[in-house]
Amino acid sequence: MADAPDRPDGGPPDRDDPWADAPDRFEEADREWQAKWADRDLEADEIEPPPAGYRNKRVTPGSVGDAYGDGMRAAGEHLGTGMQIGAAMVFFVGLGIVVDRWLDITPWGTIVGACLGMVGVMVLVLRMAKEGNRK
C-alpha cells in the first residue's frame, strides 16, 4: 500500500480510488466485444497462403499505366455523368442570372434556374437508373 498514490484530498492512500472516473460507454463496449470474441479460434481468421508455384506479377511502369487506363475506362461513364450534372446546373443557374439582370427580378430568375437545373439533374439520374435496370 505504500506505493499507492495519495488521494487528491490529502487523505491516506487506499486501494479503491474514490476519485476514479466511472467507466465510459467505450470501455464498456470494449469489454463486451472482448467477452464475445474471447473464445474465437484465431487460426480461422488467417489468410490462406498462395498456391504452390504462385509468382507475384512484376510491377513495371507499363503495368501501372495499363492499370490506370483500365480504371479510367471503367470510371469514364461516371465521370461523364458528373460533368453532365455540373453542366446542367451551371447552364440553368447562369440562365437564371441572365434573366435576373435582363428583367431586373433578382433573385427569382436564379431561384427558378436552380430549380430547373435540379429537375434536369433528376431527369438525368432517373434516365440512367432506367438504363441500369435494363443491363
N, CA, C and O atoms as a MOPAC input file, in Angstrom:
PM7 MOZYME 1SCF
protein

 N      0.80000 1    -1.19500 1     0.00000 1
 C      0.00000 1     0.00000 1     0.00000 1
 C      0.83800 1     1.25300 1     0.00000 1
 O      0.33500 1     2.34300 1    -0.27200 1
 N      2.08700 1     1.11000 1     0.29700 1
 C      2.95000 1     2.27600 1     0.35300 1
 C      3.16600 1     2.87100 1    -1.03400 1
 O      3.45100 1     4.06200 1    -1.15400 1
 N      3.03300 1     2.04500 1    -2.10000 1
 C      3.25100 1     2.54800 1    -3.44000 1
 C      2.01100 1     3.19600 1    -4.03800 1
 O      2.08500 1     3.76800 1    -5.12600 1
 N      0.87700 1     3.12100 1    -3.35800 1
 C     -0.33900 1     3.74600 1    -3.87100 1
 C     -0.23500 1     5.25700 1    -3.69400 1
 O      0.24000 1     5.72600 1    -2.66000 1
 N     -0.67600 1     6.02700 1    -4.69800 1
 C     -0.56800 1     7.49200 1    -4.58600 1
 C     -1.56000 1     8.03700 1    -3.57100 1
 O     -2.59200 1     7.43100 1    -3.28300 1
 N     -1.21200 1     9.20200 1    -3.04300 1
 C     -2.12000 1     9.87100 1    -2.11200 1
 C     -3.36100 1    10.32500 1    -2.85900 1
 O     -3.32600 1    10.58600 1    -4.06200 1
 N     -4.47300 1    10.41300 1    -2.11000 1
 C     -5.70200 1    10.90700 1    -2.70100 1
 C     -5.59200 1    12.40600 1    -2.92800 1
 O     -4.83400 1    13.08600 1    -2.23600 1
 N     -6.34600 1    12.92800 1    -3.89700 1
 C     -6.28800 1    14.37100 1    -4.17200 1
 C     -6.71200 1    15.23100 1    -2.97900 1
 O     -6.31200 1    16.39000 1    -2.87000 1
 N     -7.52300 1    14.65700 1    -2.08600 1
 C     -7.96400 1    15.46100 1    -0.95000 1
 C     -6.96500 1    15.41900 1     0.20200 1
 O     -7.22500 1    15.98000 1     1.26700 1
 N     -5.81100 1    14.75300 1    -0.00200 1
 C     -4.77100 1    14.70300 1     1.02200 1
 C     -4.94900 1    13.56400 1     1.99900 1
 O     -4.14100 1    13.40900 1     2.91500 1
 N     -5.98500 1    12.76300 1     1.83100 1
 C     -6.22400 1    11.64300 1     2.72900 1
 C     -5.22800 1    10.52500 1     2.49600 1
 O     -4.41900 1    10.58600 1     1.57000 1
 N     -5.28600 1     9.51800 1     3.32500 1
 C     -4.34100 1     8.40700 1     3.17700 1
 C     -4.63600 1     7.61500 1     1.90400 1
 O     -5.78300 1     7.52400 1     1.46700 1
 N     -3.58200 1     7.04400 1     1.31600 1
 C     -3.80500 1     6.24700 1     0.09700 1
 C     -4.58300 1     4.98200 1     0.42700 1
 O     -4.39600 1     4.39000 1     1.49000 1
 N     -5.44900 1     4.57100 1    -0.48200 1
 C     -6.12400 1     3.28500 1    -0.31300 1
 C     -6.37000 1     2.66200 1    -1.67300 1
 O     -6.20400 1     3.31700 1    -2.70200 1
 N     -6.76500 1     1.40300 1    -1.67900 1
 C     -6.87500 1     0.62800 1    -2.92000 1
 C     -7.99700 1     1.13900 1    -3.81900 1
 O     -7.79900 1     1.26900 1    -5.02700 1
 N     -9.12500 1     1.42000 1    -3.28100 1
 C    -10.26100 1     1.89200 1    -4.07600 1
 C    -10.17900 1     3.40000 1    -4.18800 1
 O    -10.30200 1     4.11600 1    -3.19500 1
 N     -9.97500 1     3.86500 1    -5.37700 1
 C     -9.82700 1     5.30500 1    -5.60700 1
 C    -11.20600 1     5.95400 1    -5.62900 1
 O    -11.97900 1     5.68900 1    -6.54900 1
 N    -11.53800 1     6.78100 1    -4.66700 1
 C    -12.86000 1     7.41000 1    -4.65800 1
 C    -13.00500 1     8.46800 1    -5.74800 1
 O    -14.11800 1     8.90500 1    -6.04000 1
 N    -11.90200 1     8.88000 1    -6.34800 1
 C    -11.93400 1     9.90400 1    -7.36800 1
 C    -11.85600 1     9.32400 1    -8.77300 1
 O    -11.80500 1    10.07100 1    -9.75000 1
 N    -11.84700 1     8.02400 1    -8.88000 1
 C    -11.72300 1     7.38500 1   -10.19500 1
 C    -12.96000 1     7.69200 1   -11.03800 1
 O    -14.07800 1     7.78000 1   -10.53000 1
 N    -12.72500 1     7.85000 1   -12.33300 1
 C    -13.83600 1     8.09400 1   -13.25000 1
 C    -14.61800 1     6.80700 1   -13.46400 1
 O    -14.05000 1     5.71600 1   -13.49400 1
 N    -15.91400 1     6.95100 1   -13.61100 1
 C    -16.73900 1     5.79000 1   -13.93000 1
 C    -16.41000 1     5.33500 1   -15.34100 1
 O    -16.07700 1     6.17000 1   -16.18200 1
 N    -16.49100 1     4.04300 1   -15.63100 1
 C    -16.19200 1     3.59000 1   -16.99500 1
 C    -17.16100 1     4.22100 1   -17.97700 1
 O    -18.36400 1     4.29800 1   -17.72900 1
 N    -16.61200 1     4.67200 1   -19.09900 1
 C    -17.47200 1     5.27000 1   -20.10600 1
 C    -18.01100 1     4.19200 1   -21.03900 1
 O    -17.66700 1     3.01700 1   -20.90700 1
 N    -18.85800 1     4.60000 1   -21.98300 1
 C    -19.51400 1     3.63400 1   -22.85400 1
 C    -18.53300 1     2.93700 1   -23.78100 1
 O    -18.79200 1     1.81700 1   -24.22000 1
 N    -17.40300 1     3.58300 1   -24.09000 1
 C    -16.41500 1     2.95900 1   -24.96200 1
 C    -15.70300 1     1.81700 1   -24.24500 1
 O    -15.46300 1     0.76100 1   -24.83100 1
 N    -15.36600 1     2.03500 1   -22.96700 1
 C    -14.73200 1     0.96600 1   -22.20300 1
 C    -15.68800 1    -0.20800 1   -22.03500 1
 O    -15.27900 1    -1.36600 1   -22.11900 1
 N    -16.95500 1     0.09100 1   -21.79900 1
 C    -17.94500 1    -0.98200 1   -21.66400 1
 C    -18.10700 1    -1.74100 1   -22.97400 1
 O    -18.21700 1    -2.96700 1   -22.96800 1
 N    -18.12200 1    -1.03000 1   -24.09000 1
 C    -18.24000 1    -1.68700 1   -25.38800 1
 C    -17.01200 1    -2.54900 1   -25.65800 1
 O    -17.13400 1    -3.63900 1   -26.21700 1
 N    -15.82500 1    -2.07100 1   -25.26600 1
 C    -14.61200 1    -2.87500 1   -25.43400 1
 C    -14.69500 1    -4.16600 1   -24.63000 1
 O    -14.35000 1    -5.23700 1   -25.13100 1
 N    -15.15100 1    -4.06600 1   -23.38400 1
 C    -15.26900 1    -5.27500 1   -22.55700 1
 C    -16.27700 1    -6.25000 1   -23.15500 1
 O    -16.02800 1    -7.45500 1   -23.18100 1
 N    -17.40500 1    -5.74600 1   -23.63200 1
 C    -18.40400 1    -6.62500 1   -24.25200 1
 C    -17.83300 1    -7.31100 1   -25.49500 1
 O    -18.05200 1    -8.50300 1   -25.70600 1
 N    -17.10300 1    -6.55400 1   -26.31400 1
 C    -16.51900 1    -7.11700 1   -27.52600 1
 C    -15.50300 1    -8.19800 1   -27.18500 1
 O    -15.49900 1    -9.26500 1   -27.79800 1
 N    -14.64100 1    -7.92400 1   -26.20700 1
 C    -13.64600 1    -8.91300 1   -25.82000 1
 C    -14.30400 1   -10.16400 1   -25.25600 1
 O    -13.85300 1   -11.27800 1   -25.52300 1
 N    -15.36700 1    -9.98800 1   -24.47900 1
 C    -16.05700 1   -11.15400 1   -23.93000 1
 C    -16.71400 1   -11.97000 1   -25.04200 1
 O    -16.74500 1   -13.19800 1   -24.97800 1
 N    -17.22800 1   -11.30300 1   -26.03900 1
 C    -17.90900 1   -12.00000 1   -27.13000 1
 C    -16.93700 1   -12.80300 1   -27.98300 1
 O    -17.25600 1   -13.91400 1   -28.40700 1
 N    -15.74800 1   -12.25000 1   -28.24000 1
 C    -14.82000 1   -12.86500 1   -29.17600 1
 C    -13.65100 1   -13.57000 1   -28.51300 1
 O    -12.75100 1   -14.04200 1   -29.20700 1
 N    -13.64100 1   -13.65700 1   -27.18100 1
 C    -12.50400 1   -14.24100 1   -26.47400 1
 C    -12.30400 1   -15.71600 1   -26.80900 1
 O    -11.16700 1   -16.18300 1   -26.86400 1
 N    -13.37600 1   -16.44700 1   -27.03000 1
 C    -13.25000 1   -17.88600 1   -27.28500 1
 C    -13.12000 1   -18.23200 1   -28.76400 1
 O    -13.14700 1   -19.41100 1   -29.11600 1
 N    -12.98200 1   -17.25800 1   -29.62500 1
 C    -12.90300 1   -17.49800 1   -31.06800 1
 C    -11.51900 1   -18.02200 1   -31.44200 1
 O    -10.50900 1   -17.58800 1   -30.88800 1
 N    -11.48500 1   -18.95000 1   -32.38100 1
 C    -10.24000 1   -19.52800 1   -32.86200 1
 C     -9.58800 1   -18.55800 1   -33.83300 1
 O    -10.14600 1   -18.26600 1   -34.89100 1
 N     -8.40400 1   -18.05500 1   -33.47800 1
 C     -7.74700 1   -17.06200 1   -34.31100 1
 C     -7.24700 1   -17.64700 1   -35.62300 1
 O     -7.12900 1   -16.92400 1   -36.61100 1
 N     -6.95400 1   -18.92400 1   -35.65100 1
 C     -6.44100 1   -19.53100 1   -36.87700 1
 C     -7.48500 1   -19.52500 1   -37.98800 1
 O     -7.13000 1   -19.57900 1   -39.16500 1
 N     -8.74700 1   -19.46000 1   -37.63700 1
 C     -9.79900 1   -19.44700 1   -38.65400 1
 C     -9.79500 1   -18.13300 1   -39.42700 1
 O    -10.30500 1   -18.07400 1   -40.54600 1
 N     -9.22600 1   -17.07500 1   -38.84300 1
 C     -9.21300 1   -15.77200 1   -39.48700 1
 C     -8.00100 1   -15.55400 1   -40.38400 1
 O     -7.92500 1   -14.53600 1   -41.07100 1
 N     -7.06600 1   -16.47200 1   -40.39200 1
 C     -5.85500 1   -16.28600 1   -41.17900 1
 C     -6.14600 1   -16.39100 1   -42.66900 1
 O     -7.06500 1   -17.09300 1   -43.09100 1
 N     -5.35400 1   -15.68600 1   -43.45100 1
 C     -5.48500 1   -15.71800 1   -44.90000 1
 C     -4.74200 1   -16.93900 1   -45.41000 1
 O     -3.64100 1   -17.24700 1   -44.95400 1
 N     -5.34200 1   -17.61600 1   -46.34200 1
 C     -4.69200 1   -18.81100 1   -46.89000 1
 C     -3.47700 1   -18.41200 1   -47.71000 1
 O     -3.49800 1   -17.39200 1   -48.39800 1
 N     -2.41900 1   -19.21100 1   -47.64100 1
 C     -1.24100 1   -18.89600 1   -48.45000 1
 C     -1.53200 1   -19.12600 1   -49.92600 1
 O     -2.44200 1   -19.88100 1   -50.26700 1
 N     -0.77200 1   -18.48500 1   -50.80000 1
 C     -0.99800 1   -18.68500 1   -52.22800 1
 C     -0.65400 1   -20.10700 1   -52.63100 1
 O      0.12300 1   -20.77700 1   -51.95000 1
 N     -1.22700 1   -20.57200 1   -53.73700 1
 C     -0.94200 1   -21.94200 1   -54.17600 1
 C      0.52700 1   -22.10400 1   -54.56300 1
 O      1.22700 1   -21.12600 1   -54.82200 1
 N      0.97300 1   -23.34400 1   -54.59600 1
 C      2.36100 1   -23.62900 1   -54.94700 1
 C      2.64100 1   -23.13000 1   -56.36500 1
 O      1.80800 1   -23.28100 1   -57.25900 1
 N      3.80200 1   -22.54500 1   -56.56000 1
 C      4.18100 1   -22.04600 1   -57.87000 1
 C      3.67200 1   -20.64900 1   -58.16800 1
 O      3.89100 1   -20.13800 1   -59.26600 1
 N      3.00100 1   -20.02600 1   -57.22400 1
 C      2.47400 1   -18.67400 1   -57.45500 1
 C      3.62500 1   -17.68400 1   -57.47300 1
 O      4.51300 1   -17.72700 1   -56.62200 1
 N      3.59600 1   -16.79400 1   -58.45100 1
 C      4.58600 1   -15.71100 1   -58.51200 1
 C      3.82600 1   -14.40200 1   -58.66200 1
 O      2.93200 1   -14.27000 1   -59.49800 1
 N      4.19800 1   -13.46200 1   -57.84900 1
 C      3.57200 1   -12.15800 1   -57.90900 1
 C      3.97100 1   -11.46600 1   -59.21400 1
 O      5.11500 1   -11.57800 1   -59.65600 1
 N      3.02500 1   -10.75000 1   -59.82900 1
 C      3.33900 1   -10.04600 1   -61.06900 1
 C      4.35300 1    -8.96000 1   -60.78700 1
 O      4.27900 1    -8.27400 1   -59.76700 1
 N      5.29000 1    -8.80900 1   -61.68800 1
 C      6.30300 1    -7.78000 1   -61.53800 1
 C      5.69000 1    -6.43500 1   -61.94500 1
 O      5.06600 1    -6.31700 1   -63.00000 1
 N      5.87300 1    -5.45000 1   -61.11100 1
 C      5.32600 1    -4.12200 1   -61.37200 1
 C      6.31100 1    -3.35100 1   -62.24200 1
 O      7.48100 1    -3.18800 1   -61.89700 1
 N      5.81300 1    -2.89100 1   -63.36200 1
 C      6.62100 1    -2.08200 1   -64.26900 1
 C      5.86100 1    -0.79400 1   -64.56000 1
 O      4.65900 1    -0.72000 1   -64.30500 1
 N      6.53300 1     0.20700 1   -65.08100 1
 C      5.80000 1     1.43400 1   -65.43600 1
 C      4.67400 1     1.16700 1   -66.43300 1
 O      3.62500 1     1.81000 1   -66.38100 1
 N      4.89500 1     0.22300 1   -67.33300 1
 C      3.84400 1    -0.11000 1   -68.29400 1
 C      2.63300 1    -0.73700 1   -67.63400 1
 O      1.49800 1    -0.43700 1   -68.00200 1
 N      2.87200 1    -1.62800 1   -66.63800 1
 C      1.74100 1    -2.27400 1   -65.97800 1
 C      0.96300 1    -1.26500 1   -65.13700 1
 O     -0.25800 1    -1.36200 1   -65.02000 1
 N      1.66900 1    -0.29600 1   -64.55200 1
 C      0.97700 1     0.74300 1   -63.78800 1
 C      0.12900 1     1.59400 1   -64.72500 1
 O     -1.00900 1     1.93300 1   -64.40000 1
 N      0.68000 1     1.94000 1   -65.89100 1
 C     -0.07600 1     2.72100 1   -66.87400 1
 C     -1.28100 1     1.96000 1   -67.38700 1
 O     -2.34800 1     2.54200 1   -67.58700 1
 N     -1.11700 1     0.64900 1   -67.60400 1
 C     -2.24600 1    -0.16800 1   -68.05000 1
 C     -3.34100 1    -0.21300 1   -66.98900 1
 O     -4.52500 1    -0.11200 1   -67.31000 1
 N     -2.95000 1    -0.36500 1   -65.73100 1
 C     -3.93200 1    -0.40900 1   -64.64800 1
 C     -4.66000 1     0.93000 1   -64.54000 1
 O     -5.87500 1     0.96000 1   -64.33900 1
 N     -3.92900 1     2.03200 1   -64.67200 1
 C     -4.55900 1     3.35300 1   -64.62500 1
 C     -5.54200 1     3.51600 1   -65.77600 1
 O     -6.65300 1     4.01200 1   -65.58400 1
 N     -5.13200 1     3.09600 1   -66.97500 1
 C     -6.01600 1     3.19700 1   -68.13700 1
 C     -7.26800 1     2.36800 1   -67.97400 1
 O     -8.36000 1     2.80600 1   -68.33500 1
 N     -7.11600 1     1.14600 1   -67.42000 1
 C     -8.28800 1     0.30100 1   -67.17900 1
 C     -9.23300 1     0.96100 1   -66.19100 1
 O    -10.45000 1     0.93800 1   -66.37600 1
 N     -8.67300 1     1.55100 1   -65.13700 1
 C     -9.51500 1     2.21500 1   -64.14000 1
 C    -10.23400 1     3.41600 1   -64.71300 1
 O    -11.40500 1     3.64500 1   -64.41000 1
 N     -9.54600 1     4.18500 1   -65.53800 1
 C    -10.17800 1     5.35600 1   -66.13900 1
 C    -11.26900 1     4.95200 1   -67.12900 1
 O    -12.30300 1     5.61400 1   -67.21800 1
 N    -11.04100 1     3.86600 1   -67.87400 1
 C    -12.09300 1     3.39900 1   -68.78700 1
 C    -13.32000 1     2.94100 1   -68.00100 1
 O    -14.45400 1     3.19100 1   -68.40900 1
 N    -13.09000 1     2.27700 1   -66.88300 1
 C    -14.21500 1     1.81700 1   -66.06600 1
 C    -14.95400 1     2.99600 1   -65.43400 1
 O    -16.17100 1     2.94400 1   -65.25800 1
 N    -14.22000 1     4.05700 1   -65.09400 1
 C    -14.83400 1     5.21100 1   -64.44700 1
 C    -15.34100 1     6.24000 1   -65.44200 1
 O    -16.01600 1     7.19200 1   -65.04900 1
 N    -15.03700 1     6.07500 1   -66.70700 1
 C    -15.37600 1     7.07700 1   -67.70800 1
 C    -16.84500 1     7.41700 1   -67.76300 1
 O    -17.20900 1     8.58600 1   -67.88300 1
 N    -17.68900 1     6.41600 1   -67.67800 1
 C    -19.13700 1     6.64900 1   -67.72800 1
 C    -19.57400 1     7.53000 1   -66.56000 1
 O    -20.40000 1     8.42900 1   -66.72100 1
 N    -19.01200 1     7.26400 1   -65.39000 1
 C    -19.40800 1     8.01800 1   -64.20300 1
 C    -18.81700 1     9.42600 1   -64.22300 1
 O    -19.45300 1    10.37100 1   -63.75700 1
 N    -17.61600 1     9.57100 1   -64.75400 1
 C    -17.03600 1    10.90900 1   -64.87700 1
 C    -17.86100 1    11.75100 1   -65.84300 1
 O    -18.07000 1    12.94200 1   -65.60800 1
 N    -18.32600 1    11.14200 1   -66.92000 1
 C    -19.18800 1    11.84700 1   -67.87400 1
 C    -20.49600 1    12.27300 1   -67.23400 1
 O    -21.01200 1    13.35200 1   -67.52400 1
 N    -21.03000 1    11.43200 1   -66.36800 1
 C    -22.27000 1    11.76600 1   -65.67000 1
 C    -22.05400 1    12.97200 1   -64.75900 1
 O    -22.89200 1    13.87300 1   -64.70000 1
 N    -20.94300 1    12.98300 1   -64.06200 1
 C    -20.63900 1    14.12200 1   -63.20000 1
 C    -20.51200 1    15.40900 1   -63.99200 1
 O    -20.96300 1    16.46600 1   -63.55100 1
 N    -19.90300 1    15.32000 1   -65.15200 1
 C    -19.77200 1    16.51400 1   -65.99700 1
 C    -21.14300 1    16.97500 1   -66.48900 1
 O    -21.39800 1    18.17800 1   -66.55800 1
 N    -22.02300 1    16.04200 1   -66.82900 1
 C    -23.36700 1    16.41900 1   -67.27600 1
 C    -24.14800 1    17.09700 1   -66.15100 1
 O    -24.85200 1    18.07900 1   -66.38300 1
 N    -24.02200 1    16.57700 1   -64.94800 1
 C    -24.72500 1    17.17300 1   -63.80600 1
 C    -24.22200 1    18.59300 1   -63.56600 1
 O    -25.01200 1    19.52200 1   -63.39600 1
 N    -22.90600 1    18.74800 1   -63.55300 1
 C    -22.33500 1    20.07700 1   -63.34200 1
 C    -22.72700 1    21.04300 1   -64.44800 1
 O    -23.06300 1    22.19500 1   -64.17500 1
 N    -22.68600 1    20.58200 1   -65.69600 1
 C    -23.02900 1    21.45000 1   -66.82200 1
 C    -24.49600 1    21.86800 1   -66.77300 1
 O    -24.82600 1    23.01500 1   -67.07100 1
 N    -25.37700 1    20.93800 1   -66.39600 1
 C    -26.80100 1    21.27700 1   -66.31000 1
 C    -27.04200 1    22.34600 1   -65.25600 1
 O    -27.79000 1    23.29500 1   -65.49200 1
 N    -26.41300 1    22.19900 1   -64.09500 1
 C    -26.61300 1    23.19400 1   -63.03900 1
 C    -26.03500 1    24.54800 1   -63.44000 1
 O    -26.67500 1    25.57900 1   -63.23300 1
 N    -24.84100 1    24.55500 1   -64.00600 1
 C    -24.21800 1    25.82300 1   -64.41900 1
 C    -25.06400 1    26.49700 1   -65.49600 1
 O    -25.27300 1    27.70900 1   -65.45600 1
 N    -25.55000 1    25.71400 1   -66.45500 1
 C    -26.34900 1    26.28500 1   -67.54500 1
 C    -27.62600 1    26.93700 1   -67.00900 1
 O    -27.91300 1    28.09300 1   -67.32300 1
 N    -28.39300 1    26.19600 1   -66.19900 1
 C    -29.67700 1    26.72400 1   -65.75200 1
 C    -29.52300 1    27.86300 1   -64.74600 1
 O    -30.28900 1    28.82500 1   -64.79200 1
 N    -28.55600 1    27.77600 1   -63.84500 1
 C    -28.33500 1    28.88600 1   -62.90900 1
 C    -27.82300 1    30.10600 1   -63.67100 1
 O    -28.24200 1    31.22900 1   -63.39200 1
 N    -26.92400 1    29.89400 1   -64.62600 1
 C    -26.43900 1    31.00900 1   -65.44700 1
 C    -27.56400 1    31.64700 1   -66.22800 1
 O    -27.62900 1    32.87300 1   -66.32900 1
 N    -28.45000 1    30.84000 1   -66.78300 1
 C    -29.60500 1    31.36900 1   -67.49900 1
 C    -30.49300 1    32.17700 1   -66.55400 1
 O    -31.03500 1    33.21200 1   -66.94200 1
 N    -30.64000 1    31.70600 1   -65.32000 1
 C    -31.43100 1    32.45000 1   -64.33500 1
 C    -30.80400 1    33.79200 1   -63.99900 1
 O    -31.51000 1    34.78500 1   -63.82800 1
 N    -29.47600 1    33.82600 1   -63.90200 1
 C    -28.79300 1    35.08700 1   -63.61400 1
 C    -28.97900 1    36.07000 1   -64.76900 1
 O    -29.20200 1    37.26200 1   -64.55600 1
 N    -28.88200 1    35.55300 1   -65.99300 1
 C    -29.08500 1    36.42300 1   -67.16700 1
 C    -30.50400 1    36.98000 1   -67.17100 1
 O    -30.69800 1    38.16700 1   -67.43400 1
 N    -31.48600 1    36.15100 1   -66.88600 1
 C    -32.88400 1    36.60600 1   -66.84000 1
 C    -33.06800 1    37.62800 1   -65.71900 1
 O    -33.78500 1    38.61500 1   -65.88500 1
 N    -32.41400 1    37.38800 1   -64.56700 1
 C    -32.48200 1    38.35700 1   -63.46000 1
 C    -32.01300 1    39.74100 1   -63.90600 1
 O    -32.67800 1    40.74200 1   -63.64000 1
 N    -30.89600 1    39.79200 1   -64.56700 1
 C    -30.33700 1    41.08500 1   -64.98300 1
 C    -31.15500 1    41.71400 1   -66.10500 1
 O    -31.29400 1    42.93600 1   -66.16400 1
 N    -31.69500 1    40.88600 1   -66.99400 1
 C    -32.46000 1    41.39800 1   -68.13000 1
 C    -33.78900 1    41.99000 1   -67.66900 1
 O    -34.17300 1    43.08300 1   -68.08400 1
 N    -34.49600 1    41.24000 1   -66.78900 1
 C    -35.82000 1    41.68200 1   -66.34900 1
 C    -35.79900 1    42.40200 1   -65.00400 1
 O    -36.83600 1    42.88800 1   -64.55300 1
 N    -34.61900 1    42.48100 1   -64.34600 1
 C    -34.47100 1    43.13600 1   -63.04400 1
 C    -35.43200 1    42.53100 1   -62.01400 1
 O    -36.19000 1    43.24700 1   -61.36000 1
 N    -35.38700 1    41.20700 1   -61.88600 1
 C    -36.26300 1    40.49500 1   -60.94200 1
 C    -35.44600 1    39.68400 1   -59.93600 1
 O    -35.90600 1    38.65000 1   -59.45300 1
 N    -34.24600 1    40.14700 1   -59.62300 1
 C    -33.34400 1    39.42400 1   -58.71900 1
 C    -34.07100 1    39.07000 1   -57.44100 1
 O    -34.76200 1    39.94600 1   -56.92100 1
 N    -33.98800 1    37.93200 1   -56.91000 1
 C    -33.24800 1    36.70100 1   -57.19800 1
 C    -34.10400 1    35.62100 1   -57.83700 1
 O    -33.68400 1    34.46600 1   -57.90200 1
 N    -35.29300 1    35.96800 1   -58.31100 1
 C    -36.24000 1    34.94600 1   -58.74700 1
 C    -35.75800 1    34.17900 1   -59.97700 1
 O    -36.01600 1    32.98000 1   -60.08100 1
 N    -35.09000 1    34.81100 1   -60.88000 1
 C    -34.58000 1    34.08600 1   -62.04600 1
 C    -33.54400 1    33.04700 1   -61.65200 1
 O    -33.52700 1    31.94300 1   -62.19600 1
 N    -32.67600 1    33.39900 1   -60.70000 1
 C    -31.66100 1    32.45900 1   -60.22400 1
 C    -32.31200 1    31.29300 1   -59.49200 1
 O    -31.90500 1    30.14300 1   -59.65900 1
 N    -33.31600 1    31.58900 1   -58.69000 1
 C    -34.01300 1    30.52100 1   -57.94900 1
 C    -34.70900 1    29.57200 1   -58.92100 1
 O    -34.60400 1    28.35300 1   -58.79100 1
 N    -35.42000 1    30.14000 1   -59.89700 1
 C    -36.09700 1    29.29400 1   -60.88800 1
 C    -35.07600 1    28.51000 1   -61.70100 1
 O    -35.29100 1    27.33500 1   -61.99900 1
 N    -33.96000 1    29.15600 1   -62.06500 1
 C    -32.91200 1    28.46200 1   -62.80600 1
 C    -32.31900 1    27.30800 1   -62.00800 1
 O    -32.06600 1    26.23700 1   -62.56100 1
 N    -32.09200 1    27.51700 1   -60.70000 1
 C    -31.56400 1    26.44100 1   -59.85400 1
 C    -32.56400 1    25.28900 1   -59.76100 1
 O    -32.17900 1    24.12000 1   -59.79400 1
 N    -33.85100 1    25.62600 1   -59.64500 1
 C    -34.87700 1    24.57000 1   -59.58800 1
 C    -34.93700 1    23.80400 1   -60.89900 1
 O    -35.03500 1    22.57700 1   -60.89600 1
 N    -34.88100 1    24.51100 1   -62.01500 1
 C    -34.87300 1    23.82400 1   -63.31300 1
 C    -33.62200 1    22.95400 1   -63.46500 1
 O    -33.68100 1    21.85900 1   -64.02300 1
 N    -32.50000 1    23.45300 1   -62.96400 1
 C    -31.27600 1    22.65100 1   -63.00300 1
 C    -31.41700 1    21.37300 1   -62.19000 1
 O    -30.98300 1    20.30900 1   -62.63200 1
 N    -32.01600 1    21.46400 1   -61.01000 1
 C    -32.22300 1    20.26800 1   -60.19000 1
 C    -33.18200 1    19.29400 1   -60.86700 1
 O    -32.98000 1    18.08100 1   -60.81800 1
 N    -34.21500 1    19.82500 1   -61.49300 1
 C    -35.13800 1    18.94500 1   -62.23300 1
 C    -34.38800 1    18.25800 1   -63.36400 1
 O    -34.56000 1    17.05900 1   -63.58400 1
 N    -33.55800 1    19.00400 1   -64.08300 1
 C    -32.76400 1    18.40100 1   -65.15200 1
 C    -31.83600 1    17.31600 1   -64.64200 1
 O    -31.67600 1    16.27800 1   -65.28400 1
 N    -31.21900 1    17.55100 1   -63.48500 1
 C    -30.33000 1    16.54200 1   -62.89400 1
 C    -31.13600 1    15.30700 1   -62.50700 1
 O    -30.68600 1    14.18400 1   -62.73400 1
 N    -32.31300 1    15.49400 1   -61.93200 1
 C    -33.14400 1    14.34200 1   -61.54300 1
 C    -33.58200 1    13.54500 1   -62.76400 1
 O    -33.60700 1    12.31500 1   -62.72600 1
 N    -33.92700 1    14.23600 1   -63.84800 1
 C    -34.28700 1    13.53200 1   -65.08700 1
 C    -33.10300 1    12.70800 1   -65.57000 1
 O    -33.27100 1    11.56000 1   -65.98200 1
 N    -31.91600 1    13.28000 1   -65.52200 1
 C    -30.71600 1    12.56900 1   -65.93700 1
 C    -30.47900 1    11.33500 1   -65.07000 1
 O    -30.19300 1    10.25600 1   -65.58900 1
 N    -30.59800 1    11.49000 1   -63.76300 1
 C    -30.36300 1    10.37000 1   -62.85100 1
 C    -31.41400 1     9.28100 1   -63.05600 1
 O    -31.07700 1     8.09800 1   -63.07800 1
 N    -32.67600 1     9.66400 1   -63.20400 1
 C    -33.72800 1     8.66700 1   -63.41700 1
 C    -33.53500 1     7.93600 1   -64.74300 1
 O    -33.76200 1     6.72900 1   -64.82800 1
 N    -33.11800 1     8.66600 1   -65.77300 1
 C    -32.85200 1     8.02600 1   -67.06300 1
 C    -31.70100 1     7.02600 1   -66.94300 1
 O    -31.75700 1     5.93500 1   -67.51100 1
 N    -30.67200 1     7.40100 1   -66.21000 1
 C    -29.54900 1     6.47900 1   -66.00800 1
 C    -29.95600 1     5.25900 1   -65.20400 1
 O    -29.49000 1     4.15100 1   -65.46900 1
 N    -30.82500 1     5.45900 1   -64.22300 1
 C    -31.30200 1     4.33000 1   -63.40400 1
 C    -32.11300 1     3.36900 1   -64.27000 1
 O    -31.99800 1     2.15200 1   -64.13000 1
 N    -32.93100 1     3.92000 1   -65.16200 1
 C    -33.73100 1     3.07100 1   -66.04100 1
 C    -32.81600 1     2.27900 1   -66.96700 1
 O    -33.05000 1     1.09200 1   -67.19300 1
 N    -31.76900 1     2.92000 1   -67.51200 1
 C    -30.81800 1     2.23400 1   -68.37400 1
 C    -30.05100 1     1.16800 1   -67.59900 1
 O    -29.74800 1     0.10000 1   -68.13200 1
 N    -29.73600 1     1.46700 1   -66.32600 1
 C    -29.02400 1     0.49400 1   -65.48700 1
 C    -29.86900 1    -0.73400 1   -65.18900 1
 O    -29.34200 1    -1.84100 1   -65.07900 1
 N    -31.18400 1    -0.54100 1   -65.05900 1
 C    -32.05300 1    -1.68800 1   -64.81700 1
 C    -32.17100 1    -2.58400 1   -66.04500 1
 O    -32.40300 1    -3.78600 1   -65.91800 1
 N    -32.01600 1    -2.01400 1   -67.21400 1
 C    -32.08200 1    -2.81300 1   -68.43900 1
 C    -30.86900 1    -3.72400 1   -68.58200 1
 O    -30.96900 1    -4.81900 1   -69.13600 1
 N    -29.72900 1    -3.27200 1   -68.08300 1
 C    -28.49200 1    -4.03900 1   -68.24900 1
 C    -28.43800 1    -5.19900 1   -67.35600 1
 O    -27.46000 1    -5.94700 1   -67.37500 1

